[in-house]
Amino acid sequence: MKKNMKKILGLFLLAALCLGMASCSDDKGEATPMSTINVLSAQTSFESSESTGKVVVDCNPIAAYVDADDQQWLDVQVDQNIVSLSAKRNSTTESRNALLVIKKNANDSVMLNVDQKGMIFIVENKTDILQHNDRIGEYSFNVSSEILPQLISTPDWIEASMTQEKLNIKVLENNEGHVRDGYVTYSCGNVKDSIKVTQFEFEKDLLGDYELWLDYDEKTDLCKSKMPVTITATETGAITMNFTSSSYNNTSINFQMPMTFDADSLAFVMNSGQLVANYKDKRGKRTYFYSVFVDSDGTYLPYEDEKGNLILSDTSGKITAFMQHEKGKGTYGRFSGLAFNNGGNVAEFATLLIGAFSSSAPYLNSLIDNEFAFYLKDMMLVKKDK
């Protein structure tokens, strides 16, 4: 922005100077003479590489210069009637400009704009790599560059090479037993960039045994309790987070909380209002367990069905655990999102409640004992490294 403003200001000053010389007058009405310097030839536009040019005028100037900032890249020398210009290589992708002032004497000068193109450096169709298996993977990106780019760093499980035409990346086989990610970092001139590489195999690296951390504090990275859970998937792709509890009426109940998996964002997703368990007692009476999402104030979003019955939760609540790996901690992801989002009513998620209902839908009037059976607050999934 500073360089563009400098160019605009320079052009404005040049135009103003020309207009002023042509039309301004002093108090006596006498016209101010225009510059007497004639530019015979000018080479003032440069490519990004080291370049030289010259301006030839019809006099021997006493001085020629650009401002102090532009002297860092543009050298100006005067030899009789020739003003020589030497531009250093432009190692950025932005063009740059300088205002060249040529003075014949203290009251007679002319200004010219000098510009230099930015360096060409393009990694075509650059995108992060998300590999959905643990096998060897190879990727290639076309490169357009005026100078040779340099690789700065790669993880030890990635091999990479870079020329002025290609960036090649080879992801080695993942035998570490967990999700892994890293960056291929490179530079060209003053430009620095990177490509993130993530490698995982869903069945091997993300399914299996976890700890569900409850009342997790992100600031201290501590929780008040941990509950063993298992994430499984059926042949048809149905994913559930499973755990067993005997805390309700001293009855062992297997809970299966439906989830989906977003491979592009490496995330487990859970919706509210889901049937998560049901069981039949010795008398043949069936109890149904549904999930209800609430915000930090314990607020949930009841709504009425077509018959006017009050239902405690719809499926508009959506929470997501974005999975990542950290050495020493394992593969983990904290659930966050919306407790509900319906009819203009929106709230951030805090706690997952599980209610026991006497009917096959979470109706308020069928909530047993008029209270919830389980409270799962500030949840985070943690899968320890083997």
N, C-alpha and C positions, 0 to 999 in steps of 0.2 A: 504494500500500500504506500509506504514511504517513497519507493522508487517511482511508482506511477504518479504520485502527487508531484514529485520533483520534475517529472517529464511535462506534466500539465502546466506547472508553474513556469517552467522554462519556456515553453511555447507561448504562454500568455505574456511573459515579459518581452519575448522577442517581438510578438505582434504589437504590444503596447509601445515598445521602443520605435518600431517602424512608423506607427501611426503618429506618435508624438513628434518624431523628426519631420514628418511630412506636414503636420497640421498645427502643431502648437506654436504659440507666439508669445513674446514677452510683452511687458506693459506698453511698449512703444509700437506694438503691432508688427514687429519684425519677425519673420519666419526663422525658426531654428533649422539650420542646415542638416540634411540627411548625412549619414556616414559616407565618407568619400572612398571607403575601402571596397574594392571590387573583388569578389571571389571568382577566380579563374577556373578552379576545379576543386572538388572536395570528395574525399573517400572517408566517410564518417559512419558507415554501417558495417558492423563486423559479425562474423560467425562466432560461435562460442569458443572456438580454439584461440590460441595465442595469435593475435592479428596485428597488422600494421596498416597505417593509412596516412594520408597527408592532405593538407589544405594548402592550395597555392593562391596567393593574393597578389595584387598589383603594387604592393609596397613592402617595406621592411618593417614589420611590427616591432614595437618596443617590448611587447610582452604578449603571451598567450597562456591561458590557464583554465583549469576547472576547479571546483571547490574542493575542500580538504578531504571530504569523504570519498569523492570520486578519484582522487589521486591515489587511492589504494589499489585501483585496478587500471587506471588510465594514465599513462605518462605523456607529457606534452613537452616538446622541444621546438625552439625557433632557430632557424638557420636562414638568414636573409629573408627572402619572401616565401619560404616554405615552413609550414607548421607541421611537424611530424608527430604522429599519434601511435602509441604502442599499447595495445590492450592485453592484459593477462587473460589466461583461460578463465572462462566463466564456469565454475564448478557447481553451480546451482541450475535448477531447471527454469528459473525466472529470468526474463530479459532485464537489462539495466540500461540506464540512460545518464548522460552527463551534459551539462551546458558548457560549451567551449566559448570562451571570450577571447577575441583577438583585438588588441589595442594598437592603433597607429600612433596615437598620442593620448594625453590625459583626457581629451574631450572627444575623441573619435574612436569608436570601436564597433565591432560587429559580433553577433552571437550565432552559433551554430549548434544544433543538437547532434550528439554522438550517441549511437545506440549499439548494443551488443546482444545477440540472441542468447537465450538460455540453452544449457546443455540438454541434449536429447538422451533421456534414460527412461525406458518403459519396459516393465515386465508385463507382457500381454496377458489379459484374462487372469490377473493375479487373484487368487482366492486361497483361503486357508484349507488345509487338507484334513478331512475327516474320514479315516479308514475304518470300516466296520468289520474288520477281521484282524487276526494276529499274524497273518502271513506276510511274506515279503511284498512290498508294494513299490512301484516305480512311477515317478511323475516328472513331467517336463513342461517348462514354460518358455515360450519364445521371448527373446530379449532384443531390444533395440537400444544400442548404447554407442556413444561416440568414443568413449574410453573404456578400458577394461575394468569391470566391477570387481569388488573384492568380497569374498566370504569372510564374515567376522567370527561367527560361532555356530555350532550345531550340537545337539545332544549326541552322546556316544552311540546311540542306536539309530542314528541317521547319517547317511553318507551323501555328500552334496558336492557339486562342481558348478562353476559359473564362468561363462565367457561373454563376449559381446553379443552373441547370438542366442545362447541357451542357458537356462538354469535347470539343472537336473537334480532330482531328489530321490534317494532310495531309502525306504523305510525297512529296517531289518525285522526279522521275525521276533514277535513278542512272546518271550517265555517267562516274563516276570510275574504273571498271575494277576495283573491288575491293569486298569486304564493307565495310559501314560500320554503325556503331551510335552511338547517343547517347541522351540522356535529356531528356524533357519534364518539367521540374521546376516544381512549383506549391506554393502555401501557402494556408492559410485560418486566420486567427487565429495561434495558436502551432503549428499542425499543418503539417508540411512533408513532401511525398511526391513520388514521381516515377514515370514509366512509361518503361521502356527500349524503344527502337525499334531493331530490327536489320533491315537490308535487304540482300538478296543474290540473285543469280541463279546457280544451281549451275553451269550449263554455262559461263557467261561469267566468273564471279568465282572459282570454286573448281577447275575443271578446268584443265589446262595444265601449263606447265613450272614446276618447283620446284627448290630445292636441298635435299638431305637432309643436315642438319648432324649430324655424328657426334662422339661424345665431347663433348656439349654440357654446359657448366657454367652453370647457371641464375644463380649468384651473379655471375659476370663477364660473362654473355651472350656467351661466346666458345665456339668449338668447335675441335677439332684438325684436322678435315678436312671437306670438302664434296663431295657427290656429286650430279651432275645426275640428276633423275628427272622423269618425266612421269606425271601422273594422267589417266587416260582412262576413258570410260564407253561401253559398247556401246548399241545401240538397245534392247536388252532390259534395260538398267540395270545390267549387270555392271561393277563398278568395279575397276580395277587400278592399282597404282603400278608403273611400268615403268622399268627401267634395263638397260643393256648393260655387260657386263664381259668382259674377256679374261684375267683373272688366273688362271683355272682351266685348267691345261694349255695355256695360250696359245690357248684356243679362245674365240671370240666367242659369248657366250651371252646371250640376251634373257630377262631375268627379268620375270615378271608376278606381282605379289603381290596376291592378292585382298583387297578391302576392301569395306565397306559405308559408307553415309553416313546419319547420323542428322540429319535436317533440324531437328528440334526443339531439339537441343543444338548444332547447327552443328559436327558432329564426324565425322571419319573413324575407322572401327573396323576392327581387324585381329585375326584369330584365329590361334592357333598350329596347327602340324601341317598346314599347307597345302602342296600341290604348287605350287611357284613357277616351275619351269622343267624342261625335259627336252630332251635332244638325242641324236642318233644319230651315232656316229663313222663313219669310212670303212669300217670292218669290219662296220657294221650293229649294233654294240653300243650299247644305249641307257643313258643315265645320267639319274637322276631327282634333282631338288633339292627338299628339304622345309625348311620353317621350323620352328625349335625355339626356344621362349622359355626364358630362364634368369634366375635372380635375381642379386643382386650377388655371390654366392659362386660363380656358375657352375653352380648346381644346376638340373637339369631333372627332369621327372617321367616316368620310363619306366613302361610298364605292359605286361601280358601280354595277348595276344589269346586267343581260345578254344582255340588249339592250343598255348599256352604260349610262343609266340615273343615276345621282348622288343621292344616298339616304343618309340622314343625320345620321342615326343610325341603327346598327344591334342589335341583342339581346345578344351580348357577354358581355355587361356590367352587373355586378351583385353586388348588395349591400345587406347587411344583418344587421338586428337589433337583437342582442342577448338580450333577455328580462330577466330582473332580478327585484327583489323587494327590496326597501329600505324604512324603516319606516320614515314617514314624507314626502317622495318624491313620493312614489307610485311604480307602475310597469312601467319600462322604458327600452328603448333600443335605442342606437344611430346607425344610418345607416352608414356603412362603407363598403369599398370593392373596386371594380375596375370599372372605368368609361367605359373602353372597354378592350378587350383582344382578338385580332384577327390579324393573319398574322404577329406575332411578335411585334405588337403595343400594349403596355400595359401602363395604367396610373391609378393612384389612384383616386377614386371618390371624388368630392367636391360638385357639384351642380347638381340638377335635373332640367332640362329645359323642359317646355311644349310648343310646337309649334302648331300653328293653320295652317292647310294645306287645300288646296282646292281639294286635291286628297286623295284617300283612302290608301295612303302610304306616308311616310315622305320624299318625293322627294324635293330636294333643290329648284327646279324651281316652286314648288307649295306652298312654305312657304309664307303665307300671309304677306304682307308688309315687307317681308324679315327680320323679327325679331321675337323673341320668345315672347310668351304672358305671361309666368309665370317663375319665378326664385325661386326655393326652395333650399336654400343653408344650409349645415351643419345641417341636419335634425335629430331630436330625438323625438321618441314617448314617451309620458308620460300619464299614466292612473292613475288618482288620486284615492286614497282609498275612499271607501264610508263611 
